[in-house]
Structure formats: C-alpha cells, structure tokens
C-alpha cells in the first residue's frame, strides 16, 4: 500500500484514544515547515470539531505543537489547559460514523486503499479540485 508523500497520519491514528489528534499535530508541524499544501489546519469541520472539544483555538493549538517535542507532550499541554476526557472519548468512538462519507475519500486520496477503475476517475476529479477548494476554504472560512 502506497501512502502519499507529505500527508499527515491517517484519520484513525489516536493519541490516548483521541482520533484525529495525531493528524492535526502533523498538519501543524507541516504548517510550521511551510509544507501544508492542500491540507487545511483549523479550517476543516473535523479540525474545528476536535478543537472545540479540546477548548483550544487553531493559533493556540499551533503554539502548543511548536513547543512540544512529541505527541505525548502535546496531549499533556492540552490536558493542562483542561478538556472533558469522557466527551473526547465519545467523539472519537463516534468518529467513523460521523465522518463516514469523508473517510473513503481520505483513504483513497492518501493511498490507504487501492483504487479500482471507478475510483481512479474519482481521484482525477478530486485532485483537480483539491487546490482551488483548499484556497477557497482558507479565504472564506476563518480557522477557529
């Protein structure tokens, strides 16, 4: 299975049971290195949903990641700020159902799933729209 270069960790990766957090950490580090590319940091509804539950803004999250050596340090800093662990666990458990329409697209686009003939056609469309869509979202949706 070939995973796209320069992509954040898979949606299903977790830090102490919190899915999407490793992906957001990677996106923050990619942003700091000027390598975010088509990915959104804070602008996506998934990022916004996680940050709301973590009681953190995009800027605060970026600052925490920059000051942290690894995932454990990011989580420790977030816990120090305070968030409801049980609420985060419920969100993580519901994640595959809540975002079920997006997961196949993410997995296909990043190479976690081998595309069939129909998927290849869909990927051409997705890849043609990724850059302009990301630019529009960054322009018109403020990161929380």
N, CA, C and O atoms as a GROMACS GRO file, in nm:
protein
  576
    1UNK      N    1   0.085  -0.118   0.000
    1UNK     CA    2   0.000   0.000   0.000
    1UNK      C    3   0.090   0.124   0.000
    1UNK      O    4   0.177   0.138   0.086
    2UNK      N    5   0.068   0.211  -0.096
    2UNK     CA    6   0.148   0.331  -0.110
    2UNK      C    7   0.074   0.450  -0.049
    2UNK      O    8  -0.036   0.484  -0.093
    3UNK      N    9   0.134   0.511   0.049
    3UNK     CA   10   0.073   0.628   0.113
    3UNK      C   11   0.138   0.753   0.054
    3UNK      O   12   0.260   0.759   0.039
    4UNK      N   13   0.055   0.851   0.020
    4UNK     CA   14   0.104   0.973  -0.043
    4UNK      C   15   0.211   1.039   0.043
    4UNK      O   16   0.201   1.045   0.165
    5UNK      N   17   0.314   1.090  -0.026
    5UNK     CA   18   0.420   1.161   0.044
    5UNK      C   19   0.365   1.291   0.101
    5UNK      O   20   0.273   1.350   0.046
    6UNK      N   21   0.422   1.333   0.208
    6UNK     CA   22   0.384   1.460   0.271
    6UNK      C   23   0.238   1.464   0.313
    6UNK      O   24   0.173   1.568   0.300
    7UNK      N   25   0.186   1.354   0.363
    7UNK     CA   26   0.050   1.360   0.415
    7UNK      C   27   0.055   1.333   0.566
    7UNK      O   28   0.142   1.261   0.614
    8UNK      N   29  -0.040   1.390   0.638
    8UNK     CA   30  -0.044   1.365   0.782
    8UNK      C   31  -0.088   1.222   0.810
    8UNK      O   32  -0.134   1.151   0.721
    9UNK      N   33  -0.072   1.182   0.934
    9UNK     CA   34  -0.113   1.047   0.971
    9UNK      C   35  -0.260   1.023   0.938
    9UNK      O   36  -0.339   1.116   0.924
   10UNK      N   37  -0.292   0.897   0.927
   10UNK     CA   38  -0.426   0.855   0.889
   10UNK      C   39  -0.529   0.900   0.994
   10UNK      O   40  -0.497   0.914   1.112
   11UNK      N   41  -0.650   0.923   0.948
   11UNK     CA   42  -0.759   0.970   1.034
   11UNK      C   43  -0.779   0.882   1.156
   11UNK      O   44  -0.821   0.931   1.261
   12UNK      N   45  -0.751   0.754   1.145
   12UNK     CA   46  -0.778   0.658   1.252
   12UNK      C   47  -0.670   0.652   1.359
   12UNK      O   48  -0.690   0.589   1.463
   13UNK      N   49  -0.556   0.715   1.335
   13UNK     CA   50  -0.450   0.718   1.437
   13UNK      C   51  -0.500   0.793   1.560
   13UNK      O   52  -0.576   0.890   1.547
   14UNK      N   53  -0.458   0.749   1.676
   14UNK     CA   54  -0.505   0.811   1.800
   14UNK      C   55  -0.390   0.834   1.897
   14UNK      O   56  -0.288   0.764   1.893
   15UNK      N   57  -0.408   0.932   1.983
   15UNK     CA   58  -0.319   0.956   2.096
   15UNK      C   59  -0.406   0.939   2.220
   15UNK      O   60  -0.499   1.017   2.242
   16UNK      N   61  -0.376   0.838   2.298
   16UNK     CA   62  -0.453   0.807   2.418
   16UNK      C   63  -0.604   0.804   2.390
   16UNK      O   64  -0.684   0.857   2.466
   17UNK      N   65  -0.640   0.740   2.278
   17UNK     CA   66  -0.780   0.723   2.244
   17UNK      C   67  -0.843   0.838   2.168
   17UNK      O   68  -0.960   0.829   2.130
   18UNK      N   69  -0.770   0.947   2.144
   18UNK     CA   70  -0.826   1.062   2.073
   18UNK      C   71  -0.785   1.054   1.926
   18UNK      O   72  -0.671   1.082   1.890
   19UNK      N   73  -0.882   1.015   1.840
   19UNK     CA   74  -0.854   1.008   1.698
   19UNK      C   75  -0.845   1.148   1.641
   19UNK      O   76  -0.895   1.245   1.699
   20UNK      N   77  -0.781   1.158   1.527
   20UNK     CA   78  -0.761   1.282   1.453
   20UNK      C   79  -0.654   1.372   1.515
   20UNK      O   80  -0.595   1.454   1.446
   21UNK      N   81  -0.629   1.358   1.645
   21UNK     CA   82  -0.529   1.442   1.709
   21UNK      C   83  -0.390   1.425   1.647
   21UNK      O   84  -0.324   1.525   1.620
   22UNK      N   85  -0.344   1.301   1.622
   22UNK     CA   86  -0.212   1.289   1.558
   22UNK      C   87  -0.209   1.354   1.419
   22UNK      O   88  -0.108   1.412   1.379
   23UNK      N   89  -0.319   1.344   1.348
   23UNK     CA   90  -0.328   1.407   1.214
   23UNK      C   91  -0.317   1.559   1.227
   23UNK      O   92  -0.246   1.623   1.149
   24UNK      N   93  -0.387   1.616   1.324
   24UNK     CA   94  -0.379   1.761   1.344
   24UNK      C   95  -0.240   1.804   1.389
   24UNK      O   96  -0.192   1.910   1.349
   25UNK      N   97  -0.176   1.724   1.471
   25UNK     CA   98  -0.039   1.754   1.513
   25UNK      C   99   0.052   1.757   1.390
   25UNK      O  100   0.133   1.848   1.374
   26UNK      N  101   0.037   1.657   1.304
   26UNK     CA  102   0.117   1.653   1.182
   26UNK      C  103   0.090   1.774   1.094
   26UNK      O  104   0.183   1.833   1.039
   27UNK      N  105  -0.037   1.812   1.080
   27UNK     CA  106  -0.070   1.927   0.997
   27UNK      C  107  -0.010   2.055   1.055
   27UNK      O  108   0.035   2.141   0.980
   28UNK      N  109  -0.010   2.069   1.187
   28UNK     CA  110   0.051   2.186   1.250
   28UNK      C  111   0.202   2.189   1.223
   28UNK      O  112   0.258   2.294   1.195
   29UNK      N  113   0.266   2.074   1.231
   29UNK     CA  114   0.410   2.067   1.203
   29UNK      C  115   0.437   2.095   1.055
   29UNK      O  116   0.534   2.162   1.021
   30UNK      N  117   0.351   2.043   0.968
   30UNK     CA  118   0.365   2.070   0.824
   30UNK      C  119   0.351   2.220   0.797
   30UNK      O  120   0.424   2.277   0.716
   31UNK      N  121   0.256   2.283   0.866
   31UNK     CA  122   0.234   2.428   0.852
   31UNK      C  123   0.360   2.505   0.894
   31UNK      O  124   0.403   2.598   0.826
   32UNK      N  125   0.418   2.464   1.006
   32UNK     CA  126   0.538   2.530   1.057
   32UNK      C  127   0.655   2.519   0.960
   32UNK      O  128   0.741   2.606   0.954
   33UNK      N  129   0.658   2.409   0.883
   33UNK     CA  130   0.766   2.385   0.788
   33UNK      C  131   0.732   2.436   0.648
   33UNK      O  132   0.810   2.417   0.554
   34UNK      N  133   0.616   2.501   0.633
   34UNK     CA  134   0.574   2.550   0.503
   34UNK      C  135   0.537   2.440   0.406
   34UNK      O  136   0.548   2.458   0.284
   35UNK      N  137   0.492   2.325   0.458
   35UNK     CA  138   0.461   2.209   0.374
   35UNK      C  139   0.317   2.162   0.390
   35UNK      O  140   0.289   2.044   0.366
   36UNK      N  141   0.227   2.249   0.428
   36UNK     CA  142   0.088   2.208   0.449
   36UNK      C  143   0.019   2.172   0.318
   36UNK      O  144  -0.067   2.084   0.316
   37UNK      N  145   0.056   2.237   0.211
   37UNK     CA  146  -0.001   2.204   0.080
   37UNK      C  147  -0.152   2.218   0.078
   37UNK      O  148  -0.205   2.322   0.116
   38UNK      N  149  -0.221   2.114   0.031
   38UNK     CA  150  -0.367   2.118   0.017
   38UNK      C  151  -0.440   2.100   0.148
   38UNK      O  152  -0.560   2.126   0.157
   39UNK      N  153  -0.370   2.054   0.251
   39UNK     CA  154  -0.436   2.025   0.377
   39UNK      C  155  -0.480   2.153   0.447
   39UNK      O  156  -0.419   2.259   0.432
   40UNK      N  157  -0.586   2.140   0.523
   40UNK     CA  158  -0.639   2.252   0.600
   40UNK      C  159  -0.604   2.233   0.746
   40UNK      O  160  -0.608   2.120   0.796
   41UNK      N  161  -0.569   2.339   0.813
   41UNK     CA  162  -0.542   2.334   0.957
   41UNK      C  163  -0.637   2.431   1.026
   41UNK      O  164  -0.620   2.552   1.019
   42UNK      N  165  -0.736   2.375   1.093
   42UNK     CA  166  -0.834   2.457   1.164
   42UNK      C  167  -0.953   2.492   1.079
   42UNK      O  168  -1.062   2.512   1.131
   43UNK      N  169  -0.935   2.501   0.950
   43UNK     CA  170  -1.043   2.539   0.860
   43UNK      C  171  -1.143   2.426   0.836
   43UNK      O  172  -1.260   2.451   0.809
   44UNK      N  173  -1.098   2.303   0.847
   44UNK     CA  174  -1.186   2.190   0.818
   44UNK      C  175  -1.287   2.172   0.931
   44UNK      O  176  -1.256   2.199   1.047
   45UNK      N  177  -1.406   2.125   0.898
   45UNK     CA  178  -1.507   2.099   1.002
   45UNK      C  179  -1.460   1.995   1.104
   45UNK      O  180  -1.497   2.001   1.221
   46UNK      N  181  -1.377   1.901   1.060
   46UNK     CA  182  -1.327   1.798   1.152
   46UNK      C  183  -1.230   1.861   1.251
   46UNK      O  184  -1.239   1.836   1.371
   47UNK      N  185  -1.137   1.943   1.202
   47UNK     CA  186  -1.044   2.014   1.291
   47UNK      C  187  -1.121   2.100   1.390
   47UNK      O  188  -1.094   2.098   1.510
   48UNK      N  189  -1.217   2.176   1.338
   48UNK     CA  190  -1.295   2.266   1.424
   48UNK      C  191  -1.370   2.189   1.531
   48UNK      O  192  -1.379   2.233   1.646
   49UNK      N  193  -1.423   2.074   1.494
   49UNK     CA  194  -1.496   1.991   1.590
   49UNK      C  195  -1.404   1.941   1.701
   49UNK      O  196  -1.441   1.945   1.819
   50UNK      N  197  -1.286   1.895   1.663
   50UNK     CA  198  -1.190   1.848   1.764
   50UNK      C  199  -1.144   1.962   1.854
   50UNK      O  200  -1.141   1.948   1.976
   51UNK      N  201  -1.108   2.075   1.793
   51UNK     CA  202  -1.058   2.187   1.874
   51UNK      C  203  -1.164   2.241   1.969
   51UNK      O  204  -1.132   2.284   2.080
   52UNK      N  205  -1.288   2.238   1.927
   52UNK     CA  206  -1.397   2.281   2.015
   52UNK      C  207  -1.400   2.194   2.140
   52UNK      O  208  -1.415   2.245   2.252
   53UNK      N  209  -1.386   2.066   2.122
   53UNK     CA  210  -1.390   1.973   2.235
   53UNK      C  211  -1.264   1.980   2.321
   53UNK      O  212  -1.267   1.948   2.440
   54UNK      N  213  -1.154   2.023   2.260
   54UNK     CA  214  -1.029   2.039   2.335
   54UNK      C  215  -1.017   2.178   2.398
   54UNK      O  216  -0.922   2.206   2.470
   55UNK      N  217  -1.115   2.264   2.370
   55UNK     CA  218  -1.115   2.402   2.423
   55UNK      C  219  -0.990   2.478   2.383
   55UNK      O  220  -0.924   2.540   2.466
   56UNK      N  221  -0.958   2.474   2.253
   56UNK     CA  222  -0.838   2.539   2.202
   56UNK      C  223  -0.868   2.600   2.065
   56UNK      O  224  -0.947   2.547   1.988
   57UNK      N  225  -0.803   2.712   2.035
   57UNK     CA  226  -0.814   2.772   1.903
   57UNK      C  227  -0.703   2.716   1.813
   57UNK      O  228  -0.612   2.648   1.860
   58UNK      N  229  -0.712   2.744   1.686
   58UNK     CA  230  -0.608   2.700   1.593
   58UNK      C  231  -0.473   2.758   1.632
   58UNK      O  232  -0.373   2.687   1.635
   59UNK      N  233  -0.471   2.886   1.660
   59UNK     CA  234  -0.344   2.951   1.697
   59UNK      C  235  -0.287   2.891   1.826
   59UNK      O  236  -0.167   2.868   1.835
   60UNK      N  237  -0.372   2.867   1.924
   60UNK     CA  238  -0.326   2.807   2.049
   60UNK      C  239  -0.273   2.665   2.025
   60UNK      O  240  -0.172   2.625   2.081
   61UNK      N  241  -0.344   2.591   1.940
   61UNK     CA  242  -0.301   2.455   1.908
   61UNK      C  243  -0.164   2.458   1.840
   61UNK      O  244  -0.076   2.379   1.875
   62UNK      N  245  -0.146   2.547   1.745
   62UNK     CA  246  -0.016   2.558   1.676
   62UNK      C  247   0.096   2.592   1.774
   62UNK      O  248   0.206   2.538   1.763
   63UNK      N  249   0.068   2.681   1.868
   63UNK     CA  250   0.168   2.719   1.969
   63UNK      C  251   0.205   2.600   2.056
   63UNK      O  252   0.322   2.578   2.087
   64UNK      N  253   0.104   2.522   2.096
   64UNK     CA  254   0.129   2.403   2.179
   64UNK      C  255   0.215   2.303   2.104
   64UNK      O  256   0.312   2.250   2.158
   65UNK      N  257   0.180   2.278   1.977
   65UNK     CA  258   0.256   2.181   1.898
   65UNK      C  259   0.400   2.228   1.879
   65UNK      O  260   0.494   2.149   1.890
   66UNK      N  261   0.417   2.355   1.851
   66UNK     CA  262   0.552   2.410   1.830
   66UNK      C  263   0.639   2.393   1.955
   66UNK      O  264   0.759   2.370   1.944
   67UNK      N  265   0.578   2.406   2.072
   67UNK     CA  266   0.652   2.398   2.198
   67UNK      C  267   0.668   2.254   2.249
   67UNK      O  268   0.733   2.232   2.350
   68UNK      N  269   0.609   2.157   2.178
   68UNK     CA  270   0.608   2.019   2.225
   68UNK      C  271   0.695   1.930   2.139
   68UNK      O  272   0.694   1.939   2.016
   69UNK      N  273   0.772   1.844   2.205
   69UNK     CA  274   0.864   1.756   2.135
   69UNK      C  275   0.794   1.639   2.066
   69UNK      O  276   0.843   1.588   1.965
   70UNK      N  277   0.680   1.595   2.121
   70UNK     CA  278   0.613   1.478   2.065
   70UNK      C  279   0.464   1.480   2.099
   70UNK      O  280   0.415   1.573   2.162
   71UNK      N  281   0.394   1.376   2.055
   71UNK     CA  282   0.250   1.368   2.077
   71UNK      C  283   0.214   1.370   2.225
   71UNK      O  284   0.117   1.434   2.265
   72UNK      N  285   0.292   1.299   2.306
   72UNK     CA  286   0.263   1.294   2.449
   72UNK      C  287   0.272   1.433   2.512
   72UNK      O  288   0.191   1.467   2.598
   73UNK      N  289   0.368   1.512   2.470
   73UNK     CA  290   0.383   1.648   2.523
   73UNK      C  291   0.267   1.738   2.478
   73UNK      O  292   0.221   1.822   2.555
   74UNK      N  293   0.221   1.720   2.354
   74UNK     CA  294   0.104   1.795   2.306
   74UNK      C  295  -0.016   1.760   2.391
   74UNK      O  296  -0.088   1.848   2.438
   75UNK      N  297  -0.039   1.632   2.412
   75UNK     CA  298  -0.154   1.588   2.492
   75UNK      C  299  -0.143   1.639   2.636
   75UNK      O  300  -0.244   1.680   2.694
   76UNK      N  301  -0.025   1.636   2.693
   76UNK     CA  302  -0.006   1.686   2.829
   76UNK      C  303  -0.040   1.835   2.837
   76UNK      O  304  -0.106   1.878   2.932
   77UNK      N  305   0.003   1.912   2.739
   77UNK     CA  306  -0.027   2.056   2.737
   77UNK      C  307  -0.177   2.080   2.722
   77UNK      O  308  -0.232   2.169   2.786
   78UNK      N  309  -0.242   2.002   2.637
   78UNK     CA  310  -0.386   2.016   2.620
   78UNK      C  311  -0.461   1.978   2.748
   78UNK      O  312  -0.558   2.044   2.786
   79UNK      N  313  -0.414   1.873   2.814
   79UNK     CA  314  -0.477   1.832   2.941
   79UNK      C  315  -0.458   1.938   3.048
   79UNK      O  316  -0.547   1.962   3.129
   80UNK      N  317  -0.343   2.000   3.048
   80UNK     CA  318  -0.315   2.105   3.146
   80UNK      C  319  -0.413   2.221   3.128
   80UNK      O  320  -0.455   2.283   3.226
   81UNK      N  321  -0.448   2.250   3.004
   81UNK     CA  322  -0.546   2.356   2.975
   81UNK      C  323  -0.686   2.314   3.017
   81UNK      O  324  -0.769   2.398   3.052
   82UNK      N  325  -0.711   2.183   3.012
   82UNK     CA  326  -0.839   2.129   3.055
   82UNK      C  327  -0.935   2.100   2.941
   82UNK      O  328  -0.967   2.187   2.860
   83UNK      N  329  -0.980   1.977   2.936
   83UNK     CA  330  -1.088   1.936   2.846
   83UNK      C  331  -1.154   1.814   2.907
   83UNK      O  332  -1.097   1.749   2.995
   84UNK      N  333  -1.273   1.783   2.861
   84UNK     CA  334  -1.352   1.672   2.913
   84UNK      C  335  -1.309   1.543   2.843
   84UNK      O  336  -1.345   1.520   2.727
   85UNK      N  337  -1.233   1.459   2.912
   85UNK     CA  338  -1.180   1.336   2.854
   85UNK      C  339  -1.293   1.242   2.809
   85UNK      O  340  -1.283   1.180   2.703
   86UNK      N  341  -1.399   1.232   2.887
   86UNK     CA  342  -1.512   1.145   2.850
   86UNK      C  343  -1.579   1.194   2.722
   86UNK      O  344  -1.617   1.114   2.637
   87UNK      N  345  -1.593   1.324   2.709
   87UNK     CA  346  -1.651   1.382   2.588
   87UNK      C  347  -1.563   1.352   2.467
   87UNK      O  348  -1.612   1.320   2.359
   88UNK      N  349  -1.432   1.363   2.486
   88UNK     CA  350  -1.338   1.334   2.377
   88UNK      C  351  -1.346   1.187   2.338
   88UNK      O  352  -1.340   1.154   2.219
   89UNK      N  353  -1.360   1.099   2.436
   89UNK     CA  354  -1.369   0.956   2.408
   89UNK      C  355  -1.494   0.925   2.326
   89UNK      O  356  -1.490   0.847   2.231
   90UNK      N  357  -1.607   0.987   2.364
   90UNK     CA  358  -1.732   0.966   2.288
   90UNK      C  359  -1.717   1.017   2.146
   90UNK      O  360  -1.760   0.951   2.052
   91UNK      N  361  -1.656   1.134   2.129
   91UNK     CA  362  -1.636   1.190   1.996
   91UNK      C  363  -1.550   1.096   1.911
   91UNK      O  364  -1.581   1.070   1.795
   92UNK      N  365  -1.444   1.044   1.971
   92UNK     CA  366  -1.355   0.952   1.900
   92UNK      C  367  -1.426   0.823   1.862
   92UNK      O  368  -1.406   0.770   1.752
   93UNK      N  369  -1.508   0.772   1.951
   93UNK     CA  370  -1.582   0.648   1.923
   93UNK      C  371  -1.684   0.668   1.812
   93UNK      O  372  -1.708   0.578   1.732
   94UNK      N  373  -1.743   0.786   1.805
   94UNK     CA  374  -1.845   0.815   1.702
   94UNK      C  375  -1.783   0.862   1.570
   94UNK      O  376  -1.853   0.871   1.469
   95UNK      N  377  -1.655   0.891   1.571
   95UNK     CA  378  -1.588   0.947   1.454
   95UNK      C  379  -1.615   0.870   1.324
   95UNK      O  380  -1.653   0.931   1.225
   96UNK      N  381  -1.597   0.736   1.322
   96UNK     CA  382  -1.619   0.664   1.196
   96UNK      C  383  -1.762   0.677   1.142
   96UNK      O  384  -1.782   0.676   1.020
   97UNK      N  385  -1.860   0.690   1.230
   97UNK     CA  386  -1.999   0.709   1.183
   97UNK      C  387  -2.022   0.854   1.141
   97UNK      O  388  -2.085   0.879   1.038
   98UNK      N  389  -1.973   0.946   1.220
   98UNK     CA  390  -1.996   1.088   1.193
   98UNK      C  391  -1.936   1.130   1.060
   98UNK      O  392  -1.997   1.206   0.985
   99UNK      N  393  -1.817   1.082   1.030
   99UNK     CA  394  -1.745   1.126   0.910
   99UNK      C  395  -1.736   1.015   0.805
   99UNK      O  396  -1.644   1.013   0.724
  100UNK      N  397  -1.832   0.925   0.806
  100UNK     CA  398  -1.830   0.808   0.718
  100UNK      C  399  -1.827   0.844   0.569
  100UNK      O  400  -1.778   0.764   0.489
  101UNK      N  401  -1.876   0.960   0.531
  101UNK     CA  402  -1.876   0.999   0.390
  101UNK      C  403  -1.739   1.048   0.346
  101UNK      O  404  -1.707   1.042   0.227
  102UNK      N  405  -1.660   1.096   0.438
  102UNK     CA  406  -1.529   1.151   0.403
  102UNK      C  407  -1.417   1.048   0.411
  102UNK      O  408  -1.319   1.057   0.337
  103UNK      N  409  -1.430   0.952   0.501
  103UNK     CA  410  -1.323   0.855   0.526
  103UNK      C  411  -1.279   0.782   0.399
  103UNK      O  412  -1.159   0.773   0.375
  104UNK      N  413  -1.371   0.731   0.317
  104UNK     CA  414  -1.325   0.664   0.195
  104UNK      C  415  -1.248   0.757   0.101
  104UNK      O  416  -1.155   0.713   0.033
  105UNK      N  417  -1.286   0.883   0.098
  105UNK     CA  418  -1.216   0.979   0.012
  105UNK      C  419  -1.076   1.004   0.065
  105UNK      O  420  -0.979   1.003  -0.011
  106UNK      N  421  -1.063   1.026   0.197
  106UNK     CA  422  -0.931   1.047   0.256
  106UNK      C  423  -0.842   0.926   0.230
  106UNK      O  424  -0.728   0.940   0.185
  107UNK      N  425  -0.895   0.807   0.259
  107UNK     CA  426  -0.815   0.685   0.244
  107UNK      C  427  -0.774   0.661   0.099
  107UNK      O  428  -0.662   0.617   0.073
  108UNK      N  429  -0.863   0.688   0.008
  108UNK     CA  430  -0.832   0.671  -0.134
  108UNK      C  431  -0.729   0.775  -0.179
  108UNK      O  432  -0.630   0.741  -0.244
  109UNK      N  433  -0.752   0.899  -0.144
  109UNK     CA  434  -0.664   1.008  -0.186
  109UNK      C  435  -0.522   0.992  -0.132
  109UNK      O  436  -0.425   1.028  -0.199
  110UNK      N  437  -0.509   0.938  -0.012
  110UNK     CA  438  -0.376   0.926   0.050
  110UNK      C  439  -0.312   0.790   0.027
  110UNK      O  440  -0.202   0.764   0.076
  111UNK      N  441  -0.378   0.702  -0.048
  111UNK     CA  442  -0.317   0.575  -0.085
  111UNK      C  443  -0.335   0.462   0.012
  111UNK      O  444  -0.266   0.361   0.002
  112UNK      N  445  -0.427   0.475   0.108
  112UNK     CA  446  -0.452   0.366   0.202
  112UNK      C  447  -0.540   0.257   0.141
  112UNK      O  448  -0.545   0.145   0.190
  113UNK      N  449  -0.609   0.292   0.033
  113UNK     CA  450  -0.697   0.200  -0.037
  113UNK      C  451  -0.653   0.195  -0.182
  113UNK      O  452  -0.630   0.299  -0.244
  114UNK      N  453  -0.643   0.075  -0.237
  114UNK     CA  454  -0.606   0.061  -0.377
  114UNK      C  455  -0.727   0.097  -0.463
  114UNK      O  456  -0.834   0.039  -0.445
  115UNK      N  457  -0.711   0.192  -0.554
  115UNK     CA  458  -0.826   0.235  -0.635
  115UNK      C  459  -0.863   0.136  -0.744
  115UNK      O  460  -0.777   0.076  -0.809
  116UNK      N  461  -0.994   0.120  -0.762
  116UNK     CA  462  -1.042   0.043  -0.877
  116UNK      C  463  -1.059   0.142  -0.992
  116UNK      O  464  -1.024   0.259  -0.979
  117UNK      N  465  -1.113   0.096  -1.104
  117UNK     CA  466  -1.126   0.182  -1.221
  117UNK      C  467  -1.213   0.304  -1.193
  117UNK      O  468  -1.178   0.415  -1.234
  118UNK      N  469  -1.325   0.285  -1.124
  118UNK     CA  470  -1.414   0.397  -1.093
  118UNK      C  471  -1.347   0.493  -0.996
  118UNK      O  472  -1.360   0.615  -1.009
  119UNK      N  473  -1.274   0.437  -0.898
  119UNK     CA  474  -1.202   0.522  -0.802
  119UNK      C  475  -1.098   0.609  -0.871
  119UNK      O  476  -1.079   0.724  -0.834
  120UNK      N  477  -1.031   0.554  -0.972
  120UNK     CA  478  -0.929   0.630  -1.044
  120UNK      C  479  -0.990   0.754  -1.109
  120UNK      O  480  -0.932   0.863  -1.105
  121UNK      N  481  -1.107   0.736  -1.168
  121UNK     CA  482  -1.176   0.851  -1.230
  121UNK      C  483  -1.213   0.954  -1.123
  121UNK      O  484  -1.196   1.074  -1.143
  122UNK      N  485  -1.263   0.905  -1.009
  122UNK     CA  486  -1.296   0.996  -0.899
  122UNK      C  487  -1.174   1.068  -0.846
  122UNK      O  488  -1.181   1.187  -0.813
  123UNK      N  489  -1.062   0.998  -0.838
  123UNK     CA  490  -0.938   1.060  -0.791
  123UNK      C  491  -0.892   1.173  -0.884
  123UNK      O  492  -0.842   1.275  -0.838
  124UNK      N  493  -0.909   1.153  -1.013
  124UNK     CA  494  -0.872   1.260  -1.107
  124UNK      C  495  -0.952   1.386  -1.078
  124UNK      O  496  -0.898   1.496  -1.079
  125UNK      N  497  -1.080   1.369  -1.051
  125UNK     CA  498  -1.166   1.483  -1.019
  125UNK      C  499  -1.126   1.545  -0.885
  125UNK      O  500  -1.114   1.667  -0.874
  126UNK      N  501  -1.107   1.461  -0.785
  126UNK     CA  502  -1.068   1.510  -0.652
  126UNK      C  503  -0.938   1.589  -0.662
  126UNK      O  504  -0.928   1.700  -0.608
  127UNK      N  505  -0.841   1.534  -0.729
  127UNK     CA  506  -0.710   1.600  -0.736
  127UNK      C  507  -0.716   1.731  -0.815
  127UNK      O  508  -0.641   1.824  -0.787
  128UNK      N  509  -0.806   1.737  -0.913
  128UNK     CA  510  -0.822   1.861  -0.989
  128UNK      C  511  -0.885   1.970  -0.904
  128UNK      O  512  -0.860   2.089  -0.927
  129UNK      N  513  -0.966   1.930  -0.807
  129UNK     CA  514  -1.039   2.027  -0.726
  129UNK      C  515  -0.973   2.059  -0.591
  129UNK      O  516  -1.012   2.156  -0.526
  130UNK      N  517  -0.876   1.980  -0.549
  130UNK     CA  518  -0.816   1.997  -0.416
  130UNK      C  519  -0.756   2.135  -0.393
  130UNK      O  520  -0.790   2.202  -0.295
  131UNK      N  521  -0.668   2.179  -0.481
  131UNK     CA  522  -0.601   2.307  -0.461
  131UNK      C  523  -0.698   2.424  -0.461
  131UNK      O  524  -0.697   2.504  -0.368
  132UNK      N  525  -0.785   2.435  -0.565
  132UNK     CA  526  -0.876   2.550  -0.562
  132UNK      C  527  -0.974   2.545  -0.445
  132UNK      O  528  -1.010   2.649  -0.390
  133UNK      N  529  -1.018   2.426  -0.408
  133UNK     CA  530  -1.110   2.415  -0.295
  133UNK      C  531  -1.042   2.456  -0.165
  133UNK      O  532  -1.100   2.529  -0.085
  134UNK      N  533  -0.920   2.409  -0.143
  134UNK     CA  534  -0.846   2.447  -0.022
  134UNK      C  535  -0.824   2.597  -0.017
  134UNK      O  536  -0.839   2.659   0.089
  135UNK      N  537  -0.791   2.656  -0.130
  135UNK     CA  538  -0.769   2.802  -0.135
  135UNK      C  539  -0.897   2.878  -0.102
  135UNK      O  540  -0.894   2.976  -0.028
  136UNK      N  541  -1.010   2.831  -0.155
  136UNK     CA  542  -1.138   2.896  -0.126
  136UNK      C  543  -1.175   2.885   0.021
  136UNK      O  544  -1.219   2.982   0.083
  137UNK      N  545  -1.156   2.767   0.076
  137UNK     CA  546  -1.189   2.746   0.218
  137UNK      C  547  -1.102   2.836   0.305
  137UNK      O  548  -1.152   2.899   0.397
  138UNK      N  549  -0.973   2.841   0.276
  138UNK     CA  550  -0.883   2.927   0.355
  138UNK      C  551  -0.921   3.074   0.344
  138UNK      O  552  -0.905   3.150   0.439
  139UNK      N  553  -0.973   3.113   0.228
  139UNK     CA  554  -1.012   3.252   0.206
  139UNK      C  555  -1.141   3.288   0.278
  139UNK      O  556  -1.151   3.395   0.338
  140UNK      N  557  -1.239   3.199   0.272
  140UNK     CA  558  -1.373   3.235   0.320
  140UNK      C  559  -1.413   3.173   0.453
  140UNK      O  560  -1.515   3.213   0.509
  141UNK      N  561  -1.339   3.078   0.504
  141UNK     CA  562  -1.371   3.019   0.635
  141UNK      C  563  -1.256   3.046   0.729
  141UNK      O  564  -1.144   2.998   0.710
  142UNK      N  565  -1.286   3.122   0.831
  142UNK     CA  566  -1.184   3.156   0.929
  142UNK      C  567  -1.158   3.036   1.021
  142UNK      O  568  -1.252   2.972   1.068
  143UNK      N  569  -1.034   3.006   1.044
  143UNK     CA  570  -1.000   2.897   1.137
  143UNK      C  571  -1.033   2.943   1.279
  143UNK      O  572  -0.996   3.054   1.318
  144UNK      N  573  -1.101   2.859   1.354
  144UNK     CA  574  -1.138   2.900   1.492
  144UNK      C  575  -1.018   2.918   1.582
  144UNK      O  576  -1.033   2.952   1.700
   0.00000   0.00000   0.00000
